């Protein structure tokens, strides 16, 4: 299980449905907005819609 607040682009890229572009977008969101306080905030990241969020929910934490 990856922590959204500490995971690197390389680590996030290993998640199913997350490629290097989306992984970089997750890290960019974190840098711009501060720490994730909820997994639901992934929905605010470009490239992550409801279906992808549901696939990732059990694989990440904050």
C-alpha positions, 0 to 999 in steps of 0.5 A: 500500500502506497502513501499518497503523501510520500510516494515518488513518481516511480512508485505511483507509476507501478499502480494499475492504471497509473502511468508516468503522466498520471503519477507525475500529476499526483505528485504535482497536485501534492506539491501545489496543494499540500498533503492529501488528507483523504484518498478521495482527493485523488479525484481532483488530480487530472487523469483520475476519474471515478472508475480509476479512483475506485481501482486505486482506493484499496492500494493507497492511503494517506 
